[in-house]
């Protein structure tokens, strides 16, 4: 079963600003999210079933924060961050 990815407008803007290596890594991370979104870590360790998760990508340079809506087979991507080294 594949989950539908719904990308928040703010996350779309963050994705548009990613460098090429970040985009490639993000594509791989989105594949993981669409198949096994439970692979991420809960944002709140005190509430591990709360539905809000984070998934590192790009060798730890990126981080996706998302809401897992299992009953709807949907993943809402809320934030995409990338650390650029100068």
C-alpha positions as CSV (number, residue, x, y, z in Angstrom):
1,X,0.0,0.0,0.0
2,X,1.3,3.4,-0.9
3,X,0.6,6.6,1.1
4,X,-0.4,9.8,-0.7
5,X,2.0,12.7,-0.1
6,X,0.3,16.0,0.5
7,X,2.9,18.8,0.5
8,X,2.1,22.0,2.4
9,X,2.6,25.3,0.5
10,X,5.3,26.4,2.9
11,X,7.1,23.1,2.4
12,X,6.8,23.6,-1.4
13,X,8.7,26.9,-1.0
14,X,11.4,25.2,1.1
15,X,11.7,22.4,-1.6
16,X,12.1,25.0,-4.3
17,X,15.1,26.5,-2.5
18,X,16.9,23.1,-2.1
19,X,20.2,22.7,-3.9
20,X,20.5,19.9,-6.5
21,X,22.0,17.4,-4.1
22,X,19.2,18.1,-1.7
23,X,16.5,17.5,-4.3
24,X,18.0,14.1,-5.3
25,X,18.0,13.1,-1.6
26,X,14.5,14.4,-1.1
27,X,13.2,12.2,-3.9
28,X,14.6,9.2,-2.2
29,X,13.1,10.3,1.2
30,X,9.7,10.8,-0.4
31,X,9.8,7.3,-1.8
32,X,10.4,6.0,1.8
33,X,7.5,8.2,3.1
34,X,5.1,6.9,0.5
35,X,5.9,3.3,1.4
36,X,6.9,3.2,5.1
37,X,6.2,6.5,6.8
38,X,6.5,4.9,10.2
39,X,10.3,4.8,9.6
40,X,10.6,8.4,10.9
41,X,11.1,9.3,14.5
42,X,8.2,10.8,16.6
43,X,8.8,14.5,17.2
44,X,7.5,14.1,20.8
45,X,9.1,11.0,22.5
46,X,6.5,11.3,25.3
47,X,3.7,10.8,22.6
48,X,5.2,8.3,20.1
49,X,1.8,7.6,18.5
50,X,0.8,11.3,18.1
51,X,1.3,11.2,14.4
52,X,4.0,13.9,14.1
53,X,7.3,12.5,12.8
54,X,10.7,13.6,11.5
55,X,12.7,11.8,8.8
56,X,16.4,12.8,8.2
57,X,17.6,12.6,4.6
58,X,20.6,13.5,2.5
59,X,23.2,12.0,4.9
60,X,21.6,13.9,7.8
61,X,21.8,17.3,6.1
62,X,18.0,17.4,5.6
63,X,15.0,16.9,7.8
64,X,11.4,16.4,6.9
65,X,8.7,17.0,9.5
66,X,5.4,15.4,8.6
67,X,2.0,14.3,9.9
68,X,1.1,10.6,9.4
69,X,-2.6,10.1,8.8
70,X,-2.8,6.3,8.6
71,X,-6.6,6.1,8.6
72,X,-6.5,8.2,5.4
73,X,-3.4,6.6,3.9
74,X,-1.9,10.1,3.7
75,X,1.4,11.8,4.7
76,X,1.2,15.6,5.1
77,X,4.7,17.1,4.6
78,X,4.8,20.2,6.8
79,X,8.5,21.3,6.8
80,X,11.6,20.5,4.7
81,X,14.9,21.8,6.0
82,X,18.4,21.6,4.5
83,X,21.7,22.6,6.1
84,X,24.1,24.2,3.6
85,X,27.7,24.1,4.5
86,X,29.8,27.0,3.3
